[in-house]
């Protein structure tokens, strides 16, 4: 049995915060979720009782080794991989730049890289940097501005025999669109190309299996699924072993340590283990962690669909509000909805939602600048409302009421 939303909410101390006399409703999860007490406790416990560097012969060092090994096993269960395929780093962006440099050394002259307009810049700029360094060509797949989706036919038109890497997101952090990564993987295989998946926005909302997706490399961020600020890279072990990544001479020679530079964030890794354990604990049945995580994430996806539908329908019904991305029920999406209020810049919408309704929403381009440019809102920006496992329908209704109030006031000022 999967925990109810009310039971989940009891585990997040942040949900007790009061702002301007109201309990805060957090819709900023796509930029970083709140954490349960167990995650904060794991970080604190590590720092206060086990803090040491790795691979030495005294207890706290051995305990740190065990924490890192435990977190690799937990992330392997979460992503359906193997522990020796889990690489830790400071964040997804740094890991992607690191991998890009290693792959650039491997690809032959005349190679081509494929990126998309829908992606976060962290899955675009590292590949552009690699292309500049080795004089590769970058081809870009556009997205449909009316639906916020990618078309497989556009991948077919740009991928060719010279393509060495396709970089695609699991889901759009700006619009909530879920991409058909399995189909893109099939295109990559037909052209003997590697597939890199930015799963930062998809892992909090969807069951993610690297085996099912058929990718070669996948990156995600535990702070988007109730953990600390750490980056995680999964890669096929044989590929990780072959990558000529920049590394210090005495560092580990084999995967995954060969991709990890410098001392890791051990307390963050302890929190990552706790975040995965938190998600697994939402399934009260017995059984292996991998299976429990699968059931939990499937239920989170189902609940997310309900929240997304409520947000989409409520926001799109408000006069003067434009909602972007795939309409709820028309295509797969996450419970992340972006919108603008005509006549009000998004920063002001966000400020008023917080000050008048205690609804916390982010605004801007969310490092998906191609998206806001194509939508024609690069100046005013988008307002983004993202639901998480602790979001309930009362909070969604409060968001809708708050946006409606902002839109009404904007309309009353119009000539």
N, C-alpha and C positions, 0 to 999 in steps of 0.2 A: 504494500500500500504506500502511495506517495503522500508526503506531508501536505497538509492544507496550507493555503497562503497565510492564514492567521498564525499557524504554528511556525511557519518559516519566519514571519515578521518578528516573532518573539525572540529570535536569535540574533537580531541586528540592533545593537544599542543606538545606532545613528537615527533610527526611526522614532526615537523618543524626543528628538530635538524640536524645540519650539522656536518659531521665527515670526515676529510680529503678531504674537498671540495665537498662532496656529501651528499644528504639527506639520513638519516639513514633508512634502511629497517629492521624492527624488526621481526625476526623469533624466538625469545626466549619466545614466549607466553606460551608454555607448562611449563616453569619454573616460569611464572608470566607475565601477560599482562600489557600493558600500560593502563592508566586510562583516561577517558574523563574529561574535565574541571569540569563538574557537580559533579563528585565524589570527586575530590579534594576540590571543593567548599563546599560540604556538610561536609567534615571532618573539614575544617577550620571554617565554620560557627558554628558547634557544639562547638568546643574548644573555640571560641572567644565570643559566645553569650549564650550558654546553659550549659556550663560545670558544672556538679554537680554529686553527688552520688544519688542513687535511693531511692524511697519510703519515702521521707520526705515532709514536708508540705509547702514548698516554691516554687516559680515558676520554677526556673531552675531545681530543682529536679523532679518536675512534667513533665517538658519538656523532661528530660532524660528518664523518664518512658515511655513517648509517643514515643520517638525515638526507644527504645528497642521493644515496642509493635508493632510499625510500621514495623520494620525490621523483626520481627517474621512473621507478616502477609505477607510481601513481599516474604520471603524465602518459606513460605508455598505455595504461588501462584507459585513460580518458580519450586518447587519440587512436587506439587500436593498433599500436606499434609495439616495439620492443624497447626495454630500458636502455640498451646500448645504442639506440637511435635517437635519444633525447639529449639535446644540447641546451645548456642554460647560458644566458647572457643578460646584459643590463636592460635590454628592451628589444622589441621586434625590429625596429629600424636599424639599430647597430648590428644585430645579427644578419640582417639582409644585406647591408653594405659589406659585411665580412664575407658572406657567401658569394656575393657578386664579384668581389675581387678574386676569390679563389676560382670561380668559374671562368672569369675572363682570361686567366692564365691557361685554361684548359681548351677553350674554344679556338678553332682555326681562323686564319684571316678570312675576311669576307662573310663572317657569321652575321645572322640577323636575330634580333630579339623582338618579341611581340608583347606589348603592354596594352592596357585598356584605359579609356577615358573615365571609366566608372570607379577606378581604384583610388585608394588613399595614396598620397605621394610616397609613402614608405615602400610601396610596391611598384613605383615608377622611377623615382629619382636614383635609387641605387643602380638600376639597369641603364639609365641614361649616363650615369657617371662611368659605368663599365664600358659602355659603347664609345664614349669620348676617349677613354684611356687606350682602348685597343682598336679604335677606328671601325667599330661594328655599326651596322645600320639598325635603327629601331623603327618598327612599324606599330601603328596604334589602331586598335579596334574601337570604333565609336560606340556610344550608347544611344538608345532611343530616348530623346528628351520627353516624349509624351508618356512613356511607360516606365522610364528609368531602368530599362533592361538591356542586356547584350543580346545580339543576334548571332547564332552559330554560323550563319552564312557569311558574316563578316570575318569570323576567324578563318573560315575556309578560303576566303579571298586573299588573305595576307600571309597565311602560313604556307611555306614552301620548303624545298629541299635544303635551303640554306638556313632555315630556322633552327636555332640551337636551344632556345628557351622560350616558353610561353609563361608569362606572369599574370595571374588572374586572382581576384578576390573570391573568397567563399560567399561573401555577402557584402553589400555596399554599406559602409558606415554612415553615409550621408542620406541615403534614400531607403535603406532596408531591403533592397532587391536581393534575392537569393539567386546566385548564378548556377548554371548547370555544369558544374565542374567535371562530372563524369563524362559528359559529351565532349568537353574541351580536352579532357585526357585522351579520349579516343582519337581526336584530331592530332594531338601531339604524338601519339604512338605511330600513327600512319606516316608521320614525317620524321620519325626518329629524333624527336625533340624532347627535352626535359620539361617538366611542368612544376612551377613553383606556385604555391597557393598561400595567399595572405588570408589566414583564418581568424584574424583578430576579432572581427565582428560576427562571424558565424559560430564560433565555439561557445559563446554564452547562451545561444538560443537553439542550436540544432545538434543532433547526434552527429559527430564528426568521426569518420573512419578513414584513415589513410589508405587502407586496403580497398575499400569501396570506391573512394575517389580516384584511385589509380595515379596519385601524384608521386613525384620524386622528392620534393621538399615542401614542408609546410611550417609556417610560423604563426605563433599566437602569443597572447599577453594575458597572464593570469589575473592582472588587475581588472580585466574586463569580465572575469567570472569569479569575483568575490575573493580574490587573493591580493598579494602585494605587487609592487612594481618590479616585475621580473619579465624577461623575455624567454620564450621557449622556441627552439627549432627542432622539428623532426626531420630526419633525412634517412633515405635508404642506407643501410649500413655499408653496402659495397660502394656506394657513391661517396659517403662521408670518408671512407678509408682512402679514396683516390684523390680527394680535393687537396690541392696545394694551397692551403690556407696560411696566411701569415701567422707565424707562431714562434715562440722562444725555443731555443735549441733543447733545453732540458725538459720542456713540457711533454705531456703524454703523447705518445706516437699513434695511438689507436683511437677509434671512435668510441665514445663521443668526445673525450677530453681533448683530442687534437683540434677541435673547433672552438675550444674555450680558452680565451686569453685572459691571463691574470687571475687573481683571487676572485672567486665568485661571491655573490651576495648570499651568504649562507642563511642569514635570518629570513631573507626573502624566499629562499628555496624551502625553508621550513614552513613558511606560510603558504607556499604553493601546494605542498603536500597536504596541509590542513584544509586548503580550499577544495581540493579534489575529494578529500575525506568528507567534508561538509556536504558536497553534492551527493556523494554515494549514500550518506546517512539519511537523505530524504526518502530513500526506499527502505522501509522498515523490514522487508523480507530478508531471509537469510540467503546466502549465496555469494559467489565471487564478486569482487568489487567491479570488475569490468561489466558484468551483466547488470548489476544494480545501476551503474552509471548510464548504461544504455536505456534502461527503463525510465530513469529520472529525466534524461535529456529529451526523450520522446514526449514525456508528459509536459515538460517545460515548453517544448515546441507547440503542443496543443494549446496550452494556456496562453502562450504568446499570440497565437492566431486569434484567440478570442479578444485579447486586449487590443491587438492591432485593428481588428474590425471595429471595435467600439471607438477607438481614437479616430480612425479614418472617417467613419460615418459621422461622428459628432463634429469634427473639425471641418470637413468638407461641406457641411450643411450651414456653416456660418457665413453670412454675407460679408464679402470683403476679405475672405481668407482663401488662399490658394494652397492646395496640398499637392506634394510631388511624389513621384515614385509609383510603383504598381498599386492599383486600387485593391483594397482588401478583397480576397476571394477570386481575383482574376489571375494571380500568379503567386508563386511562393515568395514569402517575405518574412522579415523579422518584425518584432513589435517596436520598430523605430520609424517614426513618422516625422517628416520635415515639411515645414510650411512657411508662408509669409503672410503678414497682415498688411494689406494695401494701405499705403500712407504712413506706415510706422516702421522705422528701421528695426532690424531683428534684435539688436542690442537693447533697444528700449522695450520691446516686447518681453524679452527675458527679464529685464529689471522690474517691470511692472508685475509680471507673474510672481516673482519672488517677493516683492514688497507688499503686494496687495492680497496674494493668495497662498503664499508659502509654497509655491510650485517652482522647483528648481529645474530649468531647462537650459541647455547650452545653445550657443548661436555662433554664426560665422560660416566658414567653408569646411571646417573639420579636416583640414589637410586634403580635401578632395576638391581642389580648386578647379579642375576641369569640369566638374559637375556644376558648380555654381556659375561658371562662365557660360556653359552651354544653356543653362536655364535662364540666363539673363539677370541673375541676382548677385553677381560678384561684388557689387557695391553695398547693397543693403544686407546681404547675407541671408542665410536660412535660420529658422528656429527649429531645433531638433528635440523631439520628445521620445525618449526611449524607455520602454518598460523593462523591468527585471523580474527575478523570481519573487521579489517581495512586493511588487506593485499590485494593488487591488483596484476594483472597479470604482470605488468611491474616489480614489485619487485621479483616475481617468476622468471621471465626471467633473472633478474640481478643475482639472486642466482645461477641459472644454468650456466650462463656465468662465474661467479666467480669460481665455482667448476671446470668447464672445464679448466680454466686457471691454477688452482692449479694442476690438473691432468696432463696437458700438461707439466708443468715444472718438475713434478716428473718423467714423462716418459723420458724427455730429459736428466735427470741425470742418468738414468738406464744404466748399462753396455751393 
